[in-house]
Amino acid sequence: MSSDSYEIQSLLYEYAFHLDSGDLQEMANMFAHAKFVAGDGSGVEISGVENILKLYKEHTRIYSDDGTPHTQHVTTNAIVKVEPDGVHAECKSYAIVFQSADDFPIQPIIGVQYFDKFEKADGVWRFSERKIVSRLFGDLSKHLLKSI
């Protein structure tokens, strides 16, 4: 695996780590130069750290006992394609989100596909676009504040 592929995959895992840790600000900061594209085909796009942070705060339940959403994202099957110019790349991957809370035993709550675009600026890879397509749905009642 090339160092570019490794660095891009690390961004996927860093996103999940920040989200599962309840650090929505750091998660949103990762998208300072990116846009989110709605995975439902509506054409809706969201960009800007504050707008992405607002979206996650409005939808993600954060538990007061530890400041996290009580989730763990398992991101897998990352297929990275770096463009010949060496400064643009795309990646598609899967994630299964597990959750456990009071009176809610550990279980998978959603399966998603990520379609990401990246750019390299000053020698560092960063997100330029993320599309999340939700495919499999479990019980999201303990995770979401608003339905998706």
C-alpha positions as CSV (number, residue, x, y, z in Angstrom):
1,M,0.0,0.0,0.0
2,S,1.3,3.4,-0.9
3,S,1.9,6.1,1.7
4,D,-0.8,8.1,0.0
5,S,-3.4,5.3,0.4
6,Y,-2.3,4.8,4.0
7,E,-2.7,8.6,4.8
8,I,-6.1,8.7,3.2
9,Q,-7.3,5.6,5.1
10,S,-6.1,7.2,8.3
11,L,-8.4,10.1,7.6
12,L,-11.4,7.7,7.4
13,Y,-10.4,6.2,10.8
14,E,-9.7,9.6,12.4
15,Y,-13.3,10.7,11.4
16,A,-14.7,7.7,13.2
17,F,-12.5,8.1,16.2
18,H,-13.6,11.8,16.7
19,L,-17.2,11.0,16.2
20,D,-17.2,8.0,18.5
21,S,-15.3,10.1,21.1
22,G,-18.0,12.7,21.0
23,D,-15.6,15.3,19.7
24,L,-17.9,16.7,17.1
25,Q,-15.8,19.9,16.8
26,E,-12.6,18.0,15.7
27,M,-14.7,15.8,13.4
28,A,-16.1,18.9,11.7
29,N,-12.7,20.5,11.5
30,M,-11.6,17.7,9.3
31,F,-14.0,19.0,6.7
32,A,-12.8,22.6,6.7
33,H,-12.1,22.4,2.9
34,A,-14.8,19.9,2.0
35,K,-18.5,19.6,1.4
36,F,-21.0,17.0,2.4
37,V,-23.2,15.8,-0.4
38,A,-26.6,14.2,0.5
39,G,-26.5,10.5,-0.3
40,D,-30.2,10.5,-1.1
41,G,-29.8,12.0,-4.6
42,S,-31.5,15.3,-3.5
43,G,-28.4,17.4,-4.5
44,V,-28.2,19.0,-1.1
45,E,-24.7,20.1,-0.2
46,I,-23.4,21.4,3.2
47,S,-20.0,23.0,3.6
48,G,-18.2,25.0,6.2
49,V,-17.0,23.7,9.6
50,E,-19.9,25.5,11.5
51,N,-22.6,24.1,9.2
52,I,-21.2,20.5,9.4
53,L,-20.9,20.8,13.2
54,K,-24.5,22.1,13.4
55,L,-25.7,19.2,11.3
56,Y,-24.0,16.6,13.6
57,K,-25.1,18.4,16.8
58,E,-28.7,18.5,15.6
59,H,-28.7,14.8,14.7
60,T,-26.3,13.0,17.1
61,R,-27.3,12.0,20.6
62,I,-24.4,12.7,23.0
63,Y,-24.8,11.0,26.4
64,S,-24.0,12.9,29.5
65,D,-22.3,10.0,31.3
66,D,-19.2,10.2,29.1
67,G,-19.8,12.8,26.4
68,T,-20.0,10.3,23.6
69,P,-22.7,8.8,21.4
70,H,-21.9,5.3,22.8
71,T,-21.0,4.2,19.3
72,Q,-18.2,2.5,17.5
73,H,-17.7,2.8,13.8
74,V,-16.0,-0.1,12.0
75,T,-14.8,1.3,8.7
76,T,-13.6,-1.3,6.2
77,N,-13.1,-2.2,2.5
78,A,-11.5,1.1,1.7
79,I,-10.7,1.3,-2.0
80,V,-8.4,4.2,-2.6
81,K,-7.6,5.5,-6.1
82,V,-5.0,8.3,-6.3
83,E,-5.1,10.3,-9.5
84,P,-2.0,10.5,-11.7
85,D,-1.5,14.1,-10.7
86,G,-0.8,12.9,-7.1
87,V,-2.9,15.6,-5.5
88,H,-6.5,14.2,-6.0
89,A,-7.9,10.9,-4.9
90,E,-11.1,9.1,-4.3
91,C,-12.1,6.4,-1.9
92,K,-15.1,4.2,-1.4
93,S,-15.6,2.3,1.8
94,Y,-18.1,0.7,4.2
95,A,-18.9,1.4,7.8
96,I,-21.0,-0.5,10.3
97,V,-22.0,1.5,13.4
98,F,-22.4,-0.4,16.7
99,Q,-24.1,1.1,19.7
100,S,-24.7,0.2,23.3
101,A,-26.5,2.2,25.9
102,D,-28.6,1.7,29.1
103,D,-31.3,-0.9,28.3
104,F,-29.9,-1.1,24.8
105,P,-27.5,-4.1,24.3
106,I,-24.7,-3.8,21.8
107,Q,-26.0,-4.1,18.3
108,P,-25.3,-2.8,14.8
109,I,-27.6,0.2,14.2
110,I,-26.7,1.3,10.7
111,G,-24.6,0.3,7.7
112,V,-23.3,3.0,5.4
113,Q,-21.2,3.5,2.3
114,Y,-18.8,6.4,2.1
115,F,-17.9,8.0,-1.2
116,D,-15.0,10.4,-0.5
117,K,-12.8,12.8,-2.5
118,F,-9.5,14.1,-1.2
119,E,-7.0,16.6,-2.2
120,K,-3.4,17.1,-1.2
121,A,-2.4,20.6,-0.1
122,D,1.1,21.5,1.3
123,G,1.9,17.8,1.2
124,V,-1.0,16.7,3.4
125,W,-4.2,14.9,2.4
126,R,-7.5,16.3,3.4
127,F,-11.2,15.7,2.6
128,S,-12.7,17.7,-0.3
129,E,-16.0,15.9,-0.4
130,R,-18.0,13.2,1.5
131,K,-21.1,11.5,0.5
132,I,-22.7,9.1,3.0
133,V,-25.2,6.6,1.6
134,S,-27.2,4.8,4.3
135,R,-27.9,1.2,3.2
136,L,-28.8,-0.9,6.3
137,F,-31.0,0.3,9.1
138,G,-31.3,-1.0,12.6
139,D,-32.7,0.6,15.7
140,L,-31.5,4.2,15.6
141,S,-33.7,5.4,18.4
142,K,-30.8,5.7,20.9
143,H,-28.5,7.4,18.4
144,L,-30.3,10.0,16.5
145,L,-32.1,13.1,17.7
146,K,-33.7,13.6,14.3
147,S,-34.5,11.0,11.7
148,I,-32.4,10.8,8.6
